[in-house]
Amino acid sequence: MAATFELSILTPEKSVFEGTVEYVEAPGSEGYFGVLANHAALITALTSGSLKARLAGGAEEKWQVSGGFFEVSNNKATVLADDVK
């Protein structure tokens, strides 16, 4: 089983997702990037695009984000997005 970490996807209005994941791919301002468990600390801007997560167990979830920020620290990733669909 792959190592996991916590992911939170938040908008100003609501919490879209809170759970344990194995991998996240996000649309960064410099291009798409991926995050696995135990990633180094990171804060970056997001652009509009597809946000993908592989959940613990292998299932995948996908959302459309329209800007915001992505932070990884202490094995927890947080997406603060303007809008998520």
Helices and strands as residue ranges (DSSP letters): E 5-10, E 15-28, E 31-36, E 42-46, E 49-55, E 60-65, E 68-73, E 76-81
